[in-house]
């Protein structure tokens, strides 16, 4: 019973027949010999995307009857269990697992991206009522839990080697497909969202979860390359026939031409590790997933209109993410410490030094920036490790270079970089350290030669440059706030700020004051011209103008506080700041009597009076030069005692996530996955974030020509949550 009729003799015809049978309307029992024949195919069968799409359409019609997706997933789970349990790596089980991954991924992806509503019903991940499960299948597990458990255990427990590289990589591809149900949901997680495979991943044991996070991070750190020696491919060939993955560097080199295969690397990117990139994609998707759950706390709510019938008051909350928790408690292998209560953290052990170096080399990549954010925000031990490193430039230089060239970056990447800098600037030792690190040069900074400038001065320069770019182009309030917050945190620890950075700091006040003055004049003109008649839209316009004026008032005050803090706590160490203020002292006069600024300006004018009097007292032969004025300032900085200065509480900004950060991070992660990998998804099926669909995508999403083109569909940025 369940046997397979005689099949064609030619390997190519055999493969065609077995695939055709898989998508057909005849159901083969789980224990049928058919599955062994299908999963042991040694043929390099390549179909064009048109045929793959046709096969998927036929399969979608028949799977609800045959349940072949559920059955091949069961066989995949068995293969993975055998591979984990065996001491070696059986080539037959490995070959079967790879074939099962290829076939199930293609058809699972089609079912997900063409889902019409209830994903559980459409995937048919059950054989109940069709046939009995064999005794070797756990009775208390769903199929999706069984296969995800096997996949995660293999990733966690089996080392990456020349023999297992392909399977590790294809497992990550499969997980990406299985978790792509998130693309069908809206940006806010809801209780009705269906993510069977992701939910299954979230209920794995803590031990397994920790090992998975460790393995994904190690893959990212070590960046293993595909084994090029021919011996590593022998396991995919039998009887002299080319193996299923005979042409492993081609995205089409598999059983049915996976259009989303990540094995191939784009031209010019041969140094990249596909396994490392896939590991990062999966790690980001896992740690930022959130499940919305409804609980019934048992509280009674009485409704008089309902004759006092009691009804349960439902409440929604986001369940805890074990992968996020594992990353939070990931500890350094060099310092496996217990906490203050003597309880050892049960997180994975990670080589912090290697992770730090890997991130430093990869921060041009947006995914690496998000991983760094996730670590410094969530893992206190890793943040502490970063802060005590003496080579902070390893991370800061690439981050600052990203801010320097915003035109080539997406706005979300800019935001993440700014938030990372804000988090780091919350530590006083960091602020002191960056001013002690001297950079011989900054080759990528083109506006002027930065020679022997401190890392702290470079930070000030880049942050102010970012503010000016935002002022003229984006006009984003939160970007302004993040930049100013970081500058304010750095201010008390400024040490020998360079001349260029000092000039930019004063010019920042000039730029903001001009905008403030313009807004104030507009408001005054409106008030004078107002005749008591309110026109349509006037109220809204006035409210917007008043709101912007209030915002710029706050911005100006923050800049004045930054200058105040430097002059109050660090003046002797910053003669260039004093010179820059003296050079542009007239810009402060219009605000001297302003009720929001006058107390801060008192200190600035105290400094101006002191140094102006010292300069005037100098009897100088000939013209004053920059060098001569600066020399006078340096000499008098030594005698500065701060007499007459008022002490104000220092500003200190901290970063806090919004109450629903998942509304930003889940769409952002999947947008990154779709832009930084070869994984493609029908853009018309995406509800997680807005997608601009090109004309050719409307014409034929699955066309062969479209498969040849680059994935440039997902360029629109996800709106960032308010992060400060």
C-alpha positions in Angstrom: 0.0 0.0 0.0 1.3 3.5 -0.8 3.9 2.2 -3.3 5.0 4.1 -6.3 4.2 2.9 -9.8 7.1 2.2 -12.1 8.8 5.5 -13.1 10.7 6.5 -16.2 14.3 5.3 -16.4 16.1 8.5 -17.3 17.1 10.5 -14.2 15.7 13.7 -15.7 12.4 12.0 -16.5 12.3 10.4 -13.0 12.7 13.8 -11.3 10.0 15.3 -13.6 7.7 12.5 -12.7 8.3 12.6 -9.0 7.8 16.4 -8.8 4.7 16.1 -10.9 3.4 13.5 -8.6 4.1 15.7 -5.5 2.0 18.5 -6.9 -0.7 16.2 -8.2 -4.0 15.2 -6.7 -3.0 11.7 -5.6 -2.2 11.5 -1.9 0.7 9.3 -0.8 0.8 8.1 2.8 3.6 9.3 5.0 5.3 6.0 5.1 5.1 5.4 1.3 8.3 4.5 -0.5 7.5 7.5 -2.8 8.9 10.0 -0.3 12.3 8.2 -0.2 12.5 8.3 -4.0 11.5 12.0 -4.0 14.0 13.0 -1.3 16.9 11.0 -2.7 16.8 12.6 -6.2 20.4 13.0 -7.4 19.5 15.0 -10.5 20.3 18.7 -11.1 16.9 19.6 -12.4 16.4 23.2 -13.3 13.1 24.7 -14.2 12.4 28.3 -15.4 10.4 30.4 -13.0 7.3 30.1 -15.3 7.1 26.4 -14.7 7.8 26.7 -11.0 4.9 29.2 -10.8 2.6 26.8 -12.7 3.6 23.9 -10.4 2.9 26.0 -7.3 -0.6 26.9 -8.6 -1.4 23.2 -9.2 0.0 22.3 -5.8 -2.0 25.0 -4.0 -5.2 23.4 -5.5 -4.3 19.9 -4.4 -2.5 20.3 -1.1 -5.7 20.6 0.9 -6.5 17.0 -0.1 -3.1 15.4 -0.4 -1.5 17.2 2.6 1.8 16.8 0.8 3.3 19.9 2.4 2.7 18.6 5.9 4.1 15.2 5.0 7.3 16.5 3.4 7.8 18.7 6.5 7.5 15.6 8.7 10.1 13.8 6.6 12.3 16.9 6.9 11.9 16.8 10.7 12.9 13.2 10.7 16.0 13.8 8.6 17.1 16.7 10.9 16.6 14.5 14.0 18.7 11.8 12.5 21.5 14.3 11.6 21.5 15.7 15.1 21.4 12.3 16.8 24.1 10.7 14.7 27.8 11.0 15.6 28.8 11.8 12.0 27.1 13.4 9.1 25.3 10.7 7.0 25.4 11.8 3.4 22.0 10.1 2.6 20.2 11.9 5.4 21.9 15.2 4.5 20.9 14.9 0.8 17.3 14.1 1.8 17.2 17.0 4.2 18.5 19.4 1.5 16.0 18.2 -1.1 13.1 18.4 1.5 14.1 22.0 2.3 14.2 22.9 -1.4 10.8 21.4 -2.3 9.0 22.5 0.9 10.4 26.1 0.7 9.3 26.7 -2.8 5.7 25.6 -2.3 5.4 27.0 1.3 6.5 30.4 0.0 3.9 30.3 -2.7 1.1 29.4 -0.3 2.1 32.2 2.1 2.4 35.0 -0.3 -0.8 34.0 -2.0 -2.8 33.6 1.2 -6.3 34.9 1.1 -7.0 35.0 4.8 -6.7 32.1 7.2 -3.1 30.9 6.8 -3.6 27.9 9.1 -6.3 26.5 6.9 -4.5 27.3 3.6 -1.2 25.6 4.7 -3.0 22.5 5.8 -0.3 21.7 8.4 -2.1 18.6 9.7 -2.9 15.1 8.6 -5.7 14.6 11.1 -8.6 12.8 9.4 -6.4 11.9 6.5 -4.2 9.2 8.0 -2.7 8.2 11.4 0.7 9.5 12.3 3.4 6.9 12.8 4.6 6.1 16.3 7.8 8.0 15.6 6.0 11.3 15.4 5.5 13.0 18.8 1.8 12.9 19.7 1.8 16.2 21.6 3.4 18.3 18.9 2.1 20.1 15.8 3.9 19.6 12.6 5.2 23.2 12.5 6.6 22.8 16.0 8.1 19.4 15.1 10.0 20.8 12.0 11.1 24.1 13.7 12.3 22.1 16.7 14.4 20.0 14.4 15.7 23.0 12.4 16.7 25.0 15.5 18.3 22.0 17.2 20.4 21.3 14.1 21.5 25.0 13.9 22.3 25.0 17.6 24.1 21.6 17.9 25.7 20.8 14.6 28.9 22.8 13.8 29.3 24.5 10.5 31.7 22.5 8.4 32.5 21.8 4.7 29.9 19.0 4.8 27.2 20.8 6.7 27.5 24.3 5.2 24.9 23.9 2.6 22.3 22.4 5.0 22.9 25.2 7.5 22.4 27.8 4.9 19.3 26.2 3.4 17.8 25.8 6.8 18.1 29.5 7.3 16.5 30.1 3.9 13.7 27.8 4.9 13.2 29.6 8.2 13.1 32.9 6.4 10.3 31.6 4.2 8.4 30.0 7.1 8.6 33.3 9.1 7.5 35.5 6.2 3.9 35.2 7.3 4.8 38.4 9.2 4.7 40.3 5.8 1.0 39.6 5.6 0.1 41.3 8.9 -0.2 45.0 9.6 2.5 47.0 11.3 0.8 46.6 14.7 0.7 43.0 16.0 -2.8 41.8 16.5 -4.3 38.8 18.3 -5.6 37.4 15.0 -2.3 37.4 13.3 -1.3 33.9 12.2 2.4 33.0 12.3 2.5 29.2 12.9 6.3 28.7 12.3 7.4 31.8 14.2 5.1 31.0 17.1 6.7 27.5 17.1 10.1 29.0 17.3 9.1 31.2 20.3 8.1 28.2 22.5 11.4 26.3 22.2 13.3 25.5 25.3 15.5 28.2 26.8 18.6 26.0 26.4 17.9 25.6 22.6 17.1 29.3 22.2 20.3 30.3 23.8 22.4 28.0 21.6 20.6 29.2 18.5 21.4 32.9 19.3 25.0 31.9 20.0 25.3 30.0 16.7 23.8 32.8 14.6 26.2 35.3 16.2 29.1 33.0 15.7 28.2 32.6 12.1 28.1 36.4 11.8 31.5 36.7 13.5 33.4 34.0 11.7 31.7 34.6 8.3 32.3 31.0 7.0 32.7 30.8 3.3 31.3 28.2 1.0 33.7 25.3 0.7 35.1 25.4 -2.8 36.8 22.0 -2.8 35.1 19.4 -4.9 35.2 16.9 -2.1 32.6 18.9 -0.2 30.2 18.4 -3.0 30.5 14.6 -3.2 27.8 14.0 -0.7 25.3 15.5 -3.1 26.1 13.0 -5.9 25.3 9.3 -6.3 26.2 6.7 -9.0 28.2 9.3 -10.9 25.3 11.6 -11.4 25.6 15.3 -10.6 24.2 16.2 -7.2 21.2 18.4 -6.6 23.5 21.2 -5.6 26.1 20.5 -8.3 26.2 24.2 -9.3 26.0 25.6 -5.8 27.0 29.2 -6.8 24.0 29.6 -9.0 20.8 30.8 -7.5 19.0 28.4 -9.8 21.1 25.3 -8.8 18.6 23.3 -7.0 15.7 21.0 -7.6 13.1 23.4 -8.9 15.0 26.7 -9.3 14.5 28.5 -6.0 14.0 32.2 -6.9 14.9 33.2 -3.4 18.1 31.2 -3.0 20.9 33.2 -1.3 23.7 30.9 -2.3 24.8 33.1 -5.2 26.6 36.3 -4.4 26.2 39.5 -6.5 29.1 40.5 -8.7 31.7 42.4 -6.7 30.6 41.0 -3.3 32.5 37.7 -3.4 34.0 38.4 0.0 30.7 38.3 1.7 29.6 35.2 3.5 26.0 34.2 2.5 25.8 32.1 5.7 26.7 35.1 7.8 24.2 37.4 6.0 21.4 34.8 6.4 22.3 34.3 10.1 22.0 38.0 10.7 18.6 38.2 8.9 17.2 35.3 11.0 18.6 36.7 14.2 17.1 40.1 13.6 13.7 38.6 12.7 13.7 36.4 15.8 14.7 39.0 18.4 12.3 41.7 17.2 9.2 39.5 16.8 6.4 40.1 19.2 3.2 38.1 19.6 0.0 39.9 20.7 -1.9 37.9 23.3 -5.3 38.3 24.8 -5.7 37.5 28.5 -8.7 37.3 30.6 -7.8 38.5 34.1 -11.2 37.5 35.5 -12.3 41.0 36.3 -16.0 41.5 36.0 -17.5 44.4 34.1 -21.2 45.0 34.6 -23.3 46.6 31.9 -26.7 47.9 33.1 -28.1 47.8 29.6 -27.3 44.1 29.5 -29.3 43.3 32.6 -26.1 43.2 34.7 -24.8 40.2 32.8 -21.2 39.8 33.6 -18.7 39.8 30.8 -15.0 39.2 30.9 -12.8 42.3 30.4 -10.2 41.4 27.8 -6.8 42.8 27.8 -4.0 42.6 25.2 -0.3 42.4 25.8 2.9 41.5 23.9 4.4 38.2 25.0 8.0 38.0 26.1 10.5 37.1 23.3 13.0 34.4 24.4 15.5 35.2 21.7 15.5 38.9 22.7 16.0 37.8 26.3 18.9 35.4 25.2 20.6 38.3 23.4 20.0 40.5 26.4 21.8 38.0 28.7 24.5 37.0 26.2 27.8 37.2 28.1 31.5 37.4 27.2 33.3 34.1 27.1 36.2 35.8 28.9 34.1 37.1 31.8 31.4 34.5 32.7 30.3 36.3 35.8 27.5 35.8 38.3 25.1 38.6 39.0 25.1 40.5 42.3 22.8 37.9 43.9 25.1 35.1 43.0 22.8 33.7 40.3 24.6 33.0 37.0 23.1 34.5 33.9 21.7 31.7 31.7 22.6 33.4 28.5 24.8 32.2 25.7 28.6 32.8 25.8 29.8 35.1 23.0 33.3 36.3 22.3 32.7 40.0 22.8 36.1 41.0 21.3 35.4 39.2 18.0 31.9 40.5 17.9 33.2 44.1 18.5 35.7 43.7 15.7 33.2 42.1 13.3 30.7 44.9 13.8 33.4 47.5 13.3 34.2 46.1 9.9 30.5 45.8 8.9 28.8 48.9 10.0 28.4 50.2 6.4 25.7 47.5 6.3 22.4 48.6 7.7 21.8 45.2 9.2 25.0 45.4 11.3 23.9 48.9 12.6 20.6 47.4 13.8 22.4 44.5 15.5 24.7 47.0 17.2 21.7 49.0 18.4 20.0 45.8 19.7 23.2 44.9 21.6 24.0 48.3 23.2 20.3 49.0 24.0 19.4 45.5 25.3 22.6 44.0 26.7 24.1 46.0 29.6 27.3 43.8 29.7 28.1 44.4 26.0 27.4 48.1 26.4 29.8 48.2 29.3 32.4 46.3 27.2 32.1 48.8 24.4 32.5 51.7 26.8 35.7 50.4 28.3 37.4 49.7 25.0 40.3 51.9 24.2 39.8 51.7 20.5 36.4 53.2 20.3 37.2 54.5 16.8 36.6 51.0 15.5 32.9 51.5 15.9 32.6 55.3 15.8 34.5 56.0 12.6 32.2 53.9 10.4 29.1 55.2 12.2 30.2 58.8 11.7 31.0 58.1 8.1 27.4 56.9 7.7 26.2 60.2 9.0 28.6 62.1 6.7 27.0 60.6 3.6 23.3 60.6 4.3 22.3 60.8 0.6 23.4 57.2 0.1 21.7 56.0 3.2 18.1 55.4 4.1 16.7 57.6 6.9 16.1 54.7 9.3 19.8 53.8 9.2 20.6 57.4 10.1 18.2 57.3 13.0 19.7 54.0 14.3 23.2 55.5 14.2 22.1 58.6 16.0 20.4 56.5 18.7 23.6 54.4 19.2 25.6 57.6 19.6 23.1 58.9 22.1 23.2 55.7 24.1 27.0 55.8 24.2 27.0 59.5 25.2 25.0 58.7 28.3 28.3 57.5 29.9 30.7 60.1 31.2 33.8 57.9 30.6 32.9 57.6 27.0 32.6 61.3 26.6 36.0 61.8 28.2 37.6 59.0 26.2 36.6 60.3 22.7 38.3 63.6 23.3 41.6 61.8 24.2 41.7 59.8 21.0 43.5 61.7 18.3 43.0 60.9 14.7 45.9 61.5 12.4 43.5 62.2 9.5 39.9 61.5 8.3 40.3 60.7 4.6 36.6 60.5 3.8 35.9 64.1 5.1 36.2 66.2 2.0 35.2 69.7 3.1 38.5 70.4 4.8 41.6 68.7 6.0 41.1 67.3 9.5 44.6 66.8 10.8 45.3 65.5 14.3 41.7 66.1 15.3 40.2 64.3 18.3 37.5 61.7 17.9 35.3 63.9 20.1 35.8 66.9 17.8 34.9 64.7 14.8 31.7 63.7 16.5 30.8 67.3 17.1 31.6 68.2 13.5 29.5 65.3 12.1 26.6 65.8 14.4 26.4 69.5 13.6 26.7 68.8 9.9 23.8 66.3 10.3 21.8 69.0 12.0 22.4 71.4 9.1 21.5 68.9 6.5 18.3 68.1 8.3 17.5 71.8 8.6 17.7 72.3 4.9 16.2 69.0 3.6 14.4 66.7 6.0 13.3 69.1 8.7 12.8 66.2 11.1 12.3 67.3 14.7 13.4 63.9 16.2 16.6 63.9 14.2 17.3 67.4 15.6 16.5 66.3 19.1 18.8 63.3 18.9 21.8 65.2 17.6 21.4 68.0 20.2 20.9 65.5 23.0 24.2 63.8 22.2 26.0 67.1 22.0 24.5 68.1 25.3 25.7 64.9 27.0 29.2 65.4 25.6 29.4 69.1 26.6 30.8 68.8 30.2 33.6 66.6 29.0 34.7 68.6 26.0 38.5 68.7 25.9 40.5 70.8 23.4 37.7 71.0 20.9 39.2 71.8 17.5 38.9 75.3 15.9 36.7 73.9 13.2 34.3 72.1 15.6 34.2 75.2 17.8 33.2 77.4 14.8 30.5 75.0 13.8 29.1 74.9 17.3 28.7 78.7 17.3 27.4 78.6 13.7 24.7 76.1 14.8 23.3 78.8 17.1 23.3 81.2 14.1 21.4 78.7 11.9 18.8 78.0 14.5 18.4 81.7 15.5 17.7 82.6 11.9 14.9 80.1 11.7 13.6 81.2 15.1 13.6 84.9 14.1 11.8 84.1 10.9 9.1 82.2 12.7 8.7 84.9 15.4 8.4 87.6 12.7 5.7 85.5 10.9 3.8 85.2 14.1 4.0 88.9 14.9 2.9 89.8 11.4 -0.1 87.5 11.7 -1.1 89.1 15.0 -0.8 92.6 13.6 -2.8 91.8 10.5 -5.5 89.8 12.3 -8.9 91.6 11.9 -11.0 89.3 14.0 -12.2 87.2 11.0 -11.0 83.6 11.0 -10.6 82.2 7.6 -10.6 78.5 6.8 -7.3 76.9 7.7 -5.9 79.9 9.6 -6.4 78.2 12.9 -4.5 75.1 11.8 -1.7 77.2 10.2 -1.3 79.4 13.3 -1.1 76.3 15.6 1.6 74.7 13.4 3.6 77.9 13.3 3.3 78.4 17.1 4.3 74.7 17.6 7.4 75.1 15.4 8.3 78.4 17.1 8.1 76.6 20.5 10.3 73.8 19.2 13.0 76.1 17.9 12.9 78.0 21.2 13.8 74.7 22.9 16.5 74.0 20.3 18.1 77.4 20.9 18.0 77.0 24.6 19.7 73.5 24.3 22.5 75.1 22.2 22.9 77.9 24.7 23.1 75.3 27.5 25.8 73.4 25.6 27.9 76.5 25.3 27.2 77.4 28.9 28.3 74.0 30.2 31.5 74.1 28.2 32.3 77.7 29.5 31.3 76.7 33.0 33.1 73.4 33.4 35.7 73.2 30.7 36.7 76.7 29.6 40.4 76.5 30.4 40.7 73.4 28.2 38.8 74.9 25.2 40.4 78.2 24.1 39.1 77.6 20.5 35.5 77.7 21.8 36.2 81.0 23.5 37.7 82.4 20.3 34.7 81.2 18.2 32.3 83.0 20.6 34.3 86.2 20.7 34.4 86.1 16.9 30.6 86.0 16.6 29.6 87.7 19.8 27.1 90.0 18.0 24.8 87.1 17.3 23.9 86.8 21.0 22.8 90.4 21.5 19.2 90.1 20.1 18.4 87.4 22.6 19.9 89.1 25.7 16.6 90.2 27.1 14.6 87.1 25.9 12.9 85.6 29.0 13.8 82.0 28.0 17.5 82.8 27.2 18.6 85.7 29.4 19.9 83.7 32.3 22.0 81.5 30.1 23.3 84.5 28.1 24.4 86.2 31.4 27.2 83.6 31.7 28.2 84.0 28.0 28.4 87.7 28.3 30.4 87.3 31.6 33.0 85.3 29.6 32.9 87.9 26.7 33.5 90.8 29.1 36.4 89.0 30.7 38.2 88.2 27.5 37.3 91.4 25.7 38.8 93.4 28.5 42.0 91.3 28.5 42.4 91.8 24.7 41.7 95.5 25.0 44.4 95.8 27.7 47.0 94.4 25.4 49.2 97.0 23.8 49.9 95.5 20.4 52.1 96.8 17.6 50.5 96.3 14.2 47.4 94.4 13.3 45.6 91.8 15.3 45.8 88.3 13.8 44.0 85.1 14.6 47.2 83.6 16.1 47.7 86.7 18.3 44.1 86.8 19.6 44.2 83.1 20.3 47.5 83.4 22.2 45.9 86.1 24.4 43.0 83.8 25.0 45.2 80.8 25.9 47.2 82.9 28.4 44.1 84.3 30.1 42.4 80.9 30.2 45.1 79.9 32.8 43.9 82.8 35.1 40.2 82.2 34.5 38.5 81.4 37.8 34.8 81.5 36.7 34.0 84.5 38.9 30.4 85.7 38.4 29.3 82.6 36.6 26.0 81.1 37.6 25.9 77.3 38.0 23.1 75.5 36.2 22.0 71.9 36.4 23.7 70.0 33.5 21.4 68.7 30.8 21.5 64.9 30.6 19.5 63.1 27.9 18.7 59.4 28.0 17.3 57.2 25.3 14.0 55.4 25.9 12.0 53.3 23.4 8.4 54.2 22.8 5.7 52.2 24.4 5.2 50.2 21.2 8.6 49.8 19.5 7.5 46.7 17.7 5.5 48.9 15.3 8.8 50.3 14.0 11.1 47.3 14.4 9.1 44.5 12.9 8.4 46.3 9.6 12.0 47.7 9.6 13.6 44.2 10.0 11.6 42.7 7.2 12.3 45.7 5.0 16.0 45.1 5.6 15.6 41.4 4.8 14.0 42.2 1.5 16.6 44.9 0.5 19.8 43.2 1.7 19.1 39.7 0.5 17.9 37.9 -2.6 14.7 36.8 -0.9 11.7 38.1 -3.0 8.1 38.3 -1.9 5.1 39.3 -3.9 4.9 43.1 -3.2 1.1 43.1 -3.7 0.8 40.7 -0.7 2.8 42.8 1.7 0.7 44.6 4.4 3.5 45.1 7.0 4.8 48.3 5.4 4.0 50.5 2.3 5.5 49.2 -0.9 5.9 51.1 -4.1 5.3 48.5 -6.8 7.1 49.2 -10.2 5.1 48.8 -13.4 6.9 45.6 -14.3 5.8 44.1 -11.0 2.2 44.8 -11.9 2.7 43.1 -15.3 4.3 39.9 -14.2 5.7 39.3 -10.7 6.8 35.8 -11.5 8.1 36.4 -15.0 11.5 35.1 -15.9 12.8 38.5 -16.8 11.7 39.9 -13.4 13.7 37.1 -11.7 16.8 38.3 -13.5 16.4 41.9 -12.2 17.5 43.3 -8.9 15.1 43.6 -6.0 14.5 47.3 -5.9 10.9 47.2 -4.8 11.3 47.9 -1.1 13.1 51.2 -0.9 10.5 53.2 1.1 11.5 53.8 4.7 9.4 52.6 7.5 8.3 55.4 9.7 10.5 55.6 12.8 9.0 55.5 16.2 9.7 58.4 18.5 12.9 57.2 20.2 13.9 60.0 22.5 
